[in-house]
């Protein structure tokens, strides 16, 4: 079944495999617009999730580094799902960053601006998603060289209204909304100007993993892809309207 931008899961796999360097990772995160996050799963469970996501057209999976055995899970996924972009989330220090990069993580995500992590990632040419909450922190993350700035927790900041305000003031910052993103809020957040969505249990329910309900995960993934697609169309329409009024 076609995913976002008309690509099938196989097309996405081949495309990702051919441009797996930093620029390719950055481009894919921005194009797909959905970054699924998984915490505390075994390597087998993570592989099951990765397969389901790939079938739905989402070749991305972020593994929370704060969970025990995360580096092992990342390493196993890199070997068993070579068409997927595997990243590490919740990175808190340079040691965890190094372990995850050595395991094969293609991007590093943090909940806040942690200079030592960002500096290491830039040195090693690894894509970065740096957490921030206030406009000051967002600008600091961008100026420090982060590829994306993750507004976290987005729901606590005000969701779509906050994203729209930040986008108006800082139009050139690629924002990823994470923390409390749901099916009910996803479209509005993208329409407000978010480049991508970071989504956890609302995309990968624990029950779906436990019962190995791949179709359930695929359906949710396709829904979020649709929210991103339609949100971008709505955002483009608003931008065109604003231009006409000037």
C-alpha atoms as a printed R data frame, in Angstrom:
    type eleno elety resid chain resno      x      y      z
1   ATOM     1    CA   UNK     A     1  0.000  0.000  0.000
2   ATOM     2    CA   UNK     A     2  1.381  3.439 -0.877
3   ATOM     3    CA   UNK     A     3  2.628  5.521  2.020
4   ATOM     4    CA   UNK     A     4  3.467  9.205  2.230
5   ATOM     5    CA   UNK     A     5  4.579 10.787 -1.055
6   ATOM     6    CA   UNK     A     6  3.230  7.758 -2.949
7   ATOM     7    CA   UNK     A     7  6.036  5.410 -1.917
8   ATOM     8    CA   UNK     A     8  5.472  1.791 -1.068
9   ATOM     9    CA   UNK     A     9  7.243  0.192  1.895
10  ATOM    10    CA   UNK     A    10  9.704 -1.466 -0.504
11  ATOM    11    CA   UNK     A    11 10.385  1.845 -2.266
12  ATOM    12    CA   UNK     A    12 11.041  3.532  1.079
13  ATOM    13    CA   UNK     A    13 13.410  0.742  2.105
14  ATOM    14    CA   UNK     A    14 15.444  1.044 -1.079
15  ATOM    15    CA   UNK     A    15 15.481  4.820 -0.915
16  ATOM    16    CA   UNK     A    16 16.640  4.859  2.702
17  ATOM    17    CA   UNK     A    17 19.288  2.198  2.079
18  ATOM    18    CA   UNK     A    18 20.778  4.255 -0.748
19  ATOM    19    CA   UNK     A    19 21.177  7.446  1.325
20  ATOM    20    CA   UNK     A    20 21.815  6.333  4.851
21  ATOM    21    CA   UNK     A    21 24.433  8.993  5.635
22  ATOM    22    CA   UNK     A    22 23.667 12.040  7.752
23  ATOM    23    CA   UNK     A    23 22.142 14.030  4.904
24  ATOM    24    CA   UNK     A    24 19.929 11.100  3.956
25  ATOM    25    CA   UNK     A    25 18.834 10.599  7.545
26  ATOM    26    CA   UNK     A    26 18.027 14.278  7.925
27  ATOM    27    CA   UNK     A    27 16.116 14.332  4.643
28  ATOM    28    CA   UNK     A    28 14.107 11.225  5.486
29  ATOM    29    CA   UNK     A    29 13.125 12.434  8.955
30  ATOM    30    CA   UNK     A    30 11.894 15.654  7.406
31  ATOM    31    CA   UNK     A    31 10.128 14.010  4.470
32  ATOM    32    CA   UNK     A    32  8.350 11.229  6.326
33  ATOM    33    CA   UNK     A    33  7.434 13.474  9.239
34  ATOM    34    CA   UNK     A    34  6.704 10.677 11.722
35  ATOM    35    CA   UNK     A    35  9.326  9.531 14.241
36  ATOM    36    CA   UNK     A    36  8.060  6.542 16.242
37  ATOM    37    CA   UNK     A    37  9.609  6.142 19.686
38  ATOM    38    CA   UNK     A    38  9.942  2.836 21.530
39  ATOM    39    CA   UNK     A    39 11.075  2.303 25.109
40  ATOM    40    CA   UNK     A    40 12.010 -0.823 27.032
41  ATOM    41    CA   UNK     A    41 11.282 -3.408 24.333
42  ATOM    42    CA   UNK     A    42 13.360 -6.520 23.669
43  ATOM    43    CA   UNK     A    43 15.309 -6.863 20.438
44  ATOM    44    CA   UNK     A    44 12.689 -9.276 19.078
45  ATOM    45    CA   UNK     A    45  9.825 -6.951 19.980
46  ATOM    46    CA   UNK     A    46 11.632 -3.973 18.475
47  ATOM    47    CA   UNK     A    47 12.238 -5.935 15.273
48  ATOM    48    CA   UNK     A    48  8.538 -6.789 15.104
49  ATOM    49    CA   UNK     A    49  7.681 -3.096 15.464
50  ATOM    50    CA   UNK     A    50 10.263 -2.079 12.854
51  ATOM    51    CA   UNK     A    51  8.828 -4.544 10.327
52  ATOM    52    CA   UNK     A    52  5.294 -3.284 10.921
53  ATOM    53    CA   UNK     A    53  6.353  0.338 10.533
54  ATOM    54    CA   UNK     A    54  8.289 -0.373  7.337
55  ATOM    55    CA   UNK     A    55  5.258 -2.086  5.808
56  ATOM    56    CA   UNK     A    56  3.238  1.065  6.492
57  ATOM    57    CA   UNK     A    57  5.841  3.350  4.908
58  ATOM    58    CA   UNK     A    58  7.618  4.604  8.035
59  ATOM    59    CA   UNK     A    59 11.306  3.584  7.794
60  ATOM    60    CA   UNK     A    60 12.228  5.173 11.134
61  ATOM    61    CA   UNK     A    61 12.371  3.934 14.727
62  ATOM    62    CA   UNK     A    62 13.814  5.697 17.763
63  ATOM    63    CA   UNK     A    63 14.910  3.529 20.700
64  ATOM    64    CA   UNK     A    64 14.994  5.185 24.123
65  ATOM    65    CA   UNK     A    65 18.597  4.982 25.333
66  ATOM    66    CA   UNK     A    66 17.520  5.367 28.953
67  ATOM    67    CA   UNK     A    67 16.108  1.826 28.975
68  ATOM    68    CA   UNK     A    68 18.350 -1.057 29.994
69  ATOM    69    CA   UNK     A    69 19.929 -2.848 27.049
70  ATOM    70    CA   UNK     A    70 19.101 -0.089 24.559
71  ATOM    71    CA   UNK     A    71 22.451 -0.290 22.772
72  ATOM    72    CA   UNK     A    72 21.956 -4.034 22.274
73  ATOM    73    CA   UNK     A    73 18.494 -3.441 20.818
74  ATOM    74    CA   UNK     A    74 19.854 -0.765 18.465
75  ATOM    75    CA   UNK     A    75 22.677 -3.042 17.319
76  ATOM    76    CA   UNK     A    76 20.279 -5.925 16.669
77  ATOM    77    CA   UNK     A    77 17.891 -3.709 14.717
78  ATOM    78    CA   UNK     A    78 20.669 -2.279 12.569
79  ATOM    79    CA   UNK     A    79 21.616 -5.845 11.573
80  ATOM    80    CA   UNK     A    80 18.109 -7.244 11.183
81  ATOM    81    CA   UNK     A    81 16.365 -4.254  9.633
82  ATOM    82    CA   UNK     A    82 18.976 -2.631  7.360
83  ATOM    83    CA   UNK     A    83 16.380 -0.589  5.480
84  ATOM    84    CA   UNK     A    84 15.318  1.218  8.668
85  ATOM    85    CA   UNK     A    85 16.790  4.390 10.122
86  ATOM    86    CA   UNK     A    86 17.389  3.496 13.753
87  ATOM    87    CA   UNK     A    87 17.952  6.346 16.180
88  ATOM    88    CA   UNK     A    88 18.567  6.720 19.894
89  ATOM    89    CA   UNK     A    89 16.339  8.885 22.077
90  ATOM    90    CA   UNK     A    90 16.532 10.217 25.632
91  ATOM    91    CA   UNK     A    91 20.299 10.633 25.372
92  ATOM    92    CA   UNK     A    92 21.541 12.321 28.550
93  ATOM    93    CA   UNK     A    93 25.339 12.302 28.224
94  ATOM    94    CA   UNK     A    94 28.189 11.720 25.821
95  ATOM    95    CA   UNK     A    95 28.846  8.188 27.103
96  ATOM    96    CA   UNK     A    96 25.325  7.062 26.185
97  ATOM    97    CA   UNK     A    97 25.665  8.904 22.877
98  ATOM    98    CA   UNK     A    98 28.916  7.100 22.079
99  ATOM    99    CA   UNK     A    99 27.478  3.692 22.985
100 ATOM   100    CA   UNK     A   100 24.443  4.225 20.781
101 ATOM   101    CA   UNK     A   101 26.504  5.515 17.849
102 ATOM   102    CA   UNK     A   102 28.831  2.537 18.166
103 ATOM   103    CA   UNK     A   103 25.741  0.307 18.084
104 ATOM   104    CA   UNK     A   104 24.738  1.911 14.790
105 ATOM   105    CA   UNK     A   105 22.291  4.696 15.718
106 ATOM   106    CA   UNK     A   106 21.857  7.086 12.800
107 ATOM   107    CA   UNK     A   107 20.453  9.969 14.816
108 ATOM   108    CA   UNK     A   108 20.574 11.095 18.427
109 ATOM   109    CA   UNK     A   109 17.642 12.709 20.221
110 ATOM   110    CA   UNK     A   110 17.673 14.450 23.578
111 ATOM   111    CA   UNK     A   111 14.976 15.901 25.804
112 ATOM   112    CA   UNK     A   112 17.005 19.076 26.377
113 ATOM   113    CA   UNK     A   113 20.058 20.875 25.030
114 ATOM   114    CA   UNK     A   114 23.062 18.857 26.222
115 ATOM   115    CA   UNK     A   115 26.174 20.464 24.682
116 ATOM   116    CA   UNK     A   116 28.465 17.456 25.087
117 ATOM   117    CA   UNK     A   117 26.035 15.219 23.200
118 ATOM   118    CA   UNK     A   118 25.494 17.712 20.398
119 ATOM   119    CA   UNK     A   119 29.213 18.402 20.048
120 ATOM   120    CA   UNK     A   120 30.006 14.680 19.809
121 ATOM   121    CA   UNK     A   121 27.273 14.065 17.242
122 ATOM   122    CA   UNK     A   122 28.447 16.950 15.084
123 ATOM   123    CA   UNK     A   123 32.037 15.734 15.305
124 ATOM   124    CA   UNK     A   124 30.959 12.227 14.249
125 ATOM   125    CA   UNK     A   125 28.619 13.548 11.535
126 ATOM   126    CA   UNK     A   126 25.473 12.047 13.087
127 ATOM   127    CA   UNK     A   127 22.060 13.703 12.748
128 ATOM   128    CA   UNK     A   128 20.647 15.371 15.862
129 ATOM   129    CA   UNK     A   129 17.222 16.103 17.350
130 ATOM   130    CA   UNK     A   130 17.742 18.402 20.325
131 ATOM   131    CA   UNK     A   131 15.015 18.987 22.903
132 ATOM   132    CA   UNK     A   132 13.940 22.501 23.903
133 ATOM   133    CA   UNK     A   133 10.926 24.132 25.522
134 ATOM   134    CA   UNK     A   134 11.188 27.913 25.499
135 ATOM   135    CA   UNK     A   135 12.018 30.157 22.525
136 ATOM   136    CA   UNK     A   136 15.389 30.899 24.140
137 ATOM   137    CA   UNK     A   137 16.195 27.194 24.325
138 ATOM   138    CA   UNK     A   138 14.965 26.621 20.773
139 ATOM   139    CA   UNK     A   139 17.250 29.331 19.405
140 ATOM   140    CA   UNK     A   140 20.159 28.033 21.505
141 ATOM   141    CA   UNK     A   141 19.696 24.523 20.112
142 ATOM   142    CA   UNK     A   142 19.603 25.780 16.548
143 ATOM   143    CA   UNK     A   143 22.647 28.011 17.040
144 ATOM   144    CA   UNK     A   144 24.525 25.068 18.562
145 ATOM   145    CA   UNK     A   145 24.096 23.181 15.291
146 ATOM   146    CA   UNK     A   146 21.205 20.792 15.871
147 ATOM   147    CA   UNK     A   147 19.578 19.459 12.706
148 ATOM   148    CA   UNK     A   148 16.114 19.554 14.281
149 ATOM   149    CA   UNK     A   149 14.774 21.115 17.457
150 ATOM   150    CA   UNK     A   150 12.309 18.965 19.382
151 ATOM   151    CA   UNK     A   151  9.663 20.976 21.216
152 ATOM   152    CA   UNK     A   152  9.226 18.854 24.336
153 ATOM   153    CA   UNK     A   153  6.845 18.340 26.001
154 ATOM   154    CA   UNK     A   154  4.710 19.842 23.273
155 ATOM   155    CA   UNK     A   155  1.365 19.287 24.967
156 ATOM   156    CA   UNK     A   156  2.500 21.094 28.123
157 ATOM   157    CA   UNK     A   157  3.679 24.037 26.016
158 ATOM   158    CA   UNK     A   158  0.278 24.442 24.385
159 ATOM   159    CA   UNK     A   159  0.371 22.060 21.426
160 ATOM   160    CA   UNK     A   160 -0.535 23.516 18.043
161 ATOM   161    CA   UNK     A   161 -0.988 27.046 19.391
162 ATOM   162    CA   UNK     A   162  2.552 27.071 20.747
163 ATOM   163    CA   UNK     A   163  4.032 25.585 17.574
164 ATOM   164    CA   UNK     A   164  2.271 28.258 15.526
165 ATOM   165    CA   UNK     A   165  3.601 31.032 17.755
166 ATOM   166    CA   UNK     A   166  7.149 29.694 17.603
167 ATOM   167    CA   UNK     A   167  6.950 29.192 13.854
168 ATOM   168    CA   UNK     A   168  5.793 32.799 13.394
169 ATOM   169    CA   UNK     A   169  8.728 34.128 15.411
170 ATOM   170    CA   UNK     A   170 11.312 31.582 14.224
171 ATOM   171    CA   UNK     A   171 10.248 30.470 10.727
172 ATOM   172    CA   UNK     A   172 13.560 28.860  9.800
173 ATOM   173    CA   UNK     A   173 13.828 26.419 12.715
174 ATOM   174    CA   UNK     A   174 12.832 22.835 11.789
175 ATOM   175    CA   UNK     A   175 10.588 21.843 14.697
176 ATOM   176    CA   UNK     A   176  9.689 18.341 15.796
177 ATOM   177    CA   UNK     A   177  6.730 18.195 18.161
178 ATOM   178    CA   UNK     A   178  6.986 15.466 20.803
179 ATOM   179    CA   UNK     A   179  5.382 14.711 24.126
180 ATOM   180    CA   UNK     A   180  1.641 14.179 24.228
181 ATOM   181    CA   UNK     A   181  1.143 14.060 20.441
182 ATOM   182    CA   UNK     A   182 -2.030 12.074 19.695
183 ATOM   183    CA   UNK     A   183 -4.306 11.272 16.788
184 ATOM   184    CA   UNK     A   184 -6.527 14.122 17.906
185 ATOM   185    CA   UNK     A   185 -3.749 16.724 17.901
186 ATOM   186    CA   UNK     A   186 -1.344 15.550 15.177
187 ATOM   187    CA   UNK     A   187 -2.928 17.221 12.150
188 ATOM   188    CA   UNK     A   188 -3.298 20.599 13.853
189 ATOM   189    CA   UNK     A   189  0.305 20.498 15.069
190 ATOM   190    CA   UNK     A   190  1.639 19.886 11.556
191 ATOM   191    CA   UNK     A   191 -0.710 22.500 10.106
192 ATOM   192    CA   UNK     A   192  0.703 24.913 12.685
193 ATOM   193    CA   UNK     A   193  4.178 24.417 11.241
194 ATOM   194    CA   UNK     A   194  5.839 21.380 12.798
195 ATOM   195    CA   UNK     A   195  8.235 19.618 10.447
196 ATOM   196    CA   UNK     A   196  7.642 16.232 12.070
197 ATOM   197    CA   UNK     A   197  5.981 14.447 14.968
198 ATOM   198    CA   UNK     A   198  7.616 12.340 17.656
199 ATOM   199    CA   UNK     A   199  5.062  9.722 18.728
200 ATOM   200    CA   UNK     A   200  5.258  6.908 21.277
201 ATOM   201    CA   UNK     A   201  2.425  4.812 22.684
202 ATOM   202    CA   UNK     A   202 -0.233  6.434 20.494
203 ATOM   203    CA   UNK     A   203  1.514  4.886 17.511
204 ATOM   204    CA   UNK     A   204  3.049  1.794 19.144
205 ATOM   205    CA   UNK     A   205  0.648  0.582 21.862
206 ATOM   206    CA   UNK     A   206  2.150 -1.838 24.374
207 ATOM   207    CA   UNK     A   207 -0.770 -4.194 23.814
208 ATOM   208    CA   UNK     A   208 -0.126 -4.291 20.072
209 ATOM   209    CA   UNK     A   209  3.458 -5.339 20.744
210 ATOM   210    CA   UNK     A   210  2.483 -7.942 23.322
211 ATOM   211    CA   UNK     A   211 -0.168 -9.488 21.068
212 ATOM   212    CA   UNK     A   212  1.957 -9.017 17.948
213 ATOM   213    CA   UNK     A   213 -0.757 -6.997 16.243
214 ATOM   214    CA   UNK     A   214  1.192 -5.788 13.230
215 ATOM   215    CA   UNK     A   215 -1.900 -4.591 11.357
216 ATOM   216    CA   UNK     A   216 -2.868 -2.387 14.276
217 ATOM   217    CA   UNK     A   217  0.529 -0.680 14.254
218 ATOM   218    CA   UNK     A   218  0.416 -0.358 10.472
219 ATOM   219    CA   UNK     A   219 -3.018  1.260 10.574
220 ATOM   220    CA   UNK     A   220 -1.882  3.739 13.219
221 ATOM   221    CA   UNK     A   221  1.277  4.514 11.234
222 ATOM   222    CA   UNK     A   222 -0.764  5.198  8.114
223 ATOM   223    CA   UNK     A   223 -3.085  7.452 10.071
224 ATOM   224    CA   UNK     A   224 -0.178  9.525 11.358
225 ATOM   225    CA   UNK     A   225  1.294  9.719  7.853
226 ATOM   226    CA   UNK     A   226 -2.073 11.005  6.682
227 ATOM   227    CA   UNK     A   227 -2.169 13.608  9.457
228 ATOM   228    CA   UNK     A   228  1.273 14.813  8.391
229 ATOM   229    CA   UNK     A   229  0.335 14.885  4.722
230 ATOM   230    CA   UNK     A   230 -2.938 16.728  5.281
231 ATOM   231    CA   UNK     A   231 -1.406 19.045  7.843
232 ATOM   232    CA   UNK     A   232  1.255 20.097  5.359
233 ATOM   233    CA   UNK     A   233 -1.397 20.771  2.725
234 ATOM   234    CA   UNK     A   234 -3.301 22.923  5.206
235 ATOM   235    CA   UNK     A   235 -0.121 24.759  6.235
236 ATOM   236    CA   UNK     A   236  0.744 25.436  2.590
237 ATOM   237    CA   UNK     A   237 -2.754 26.797  1.989
238 ATOM   238    CA   UNK     A   238 -2.440 29.181  4.904
239 ATOM   239    CA   UNK     A   239  0.947 30.331  3.667
240 ATOM   240    CA   UNK     A   240 -0.447 31.017  0.196
241 ATOM   241    CA   UNK     A   241 -3.359 32.957  1.682
242 ATOM   242    CA   UNK     A   242 -1.013 35.078  3.785
243 ATOM   243    CA   UNK     A   243  1.092 35.871  0.720
244 ATOM   244    CA   UNK     A   244 -1.972 36.974 -1.260
245 ATOM   245    CA   UNK     A   245 -3.009 39.352  1.530
246 ATOM   246    CA   UNK     A   246  0.316 41.162  1.552
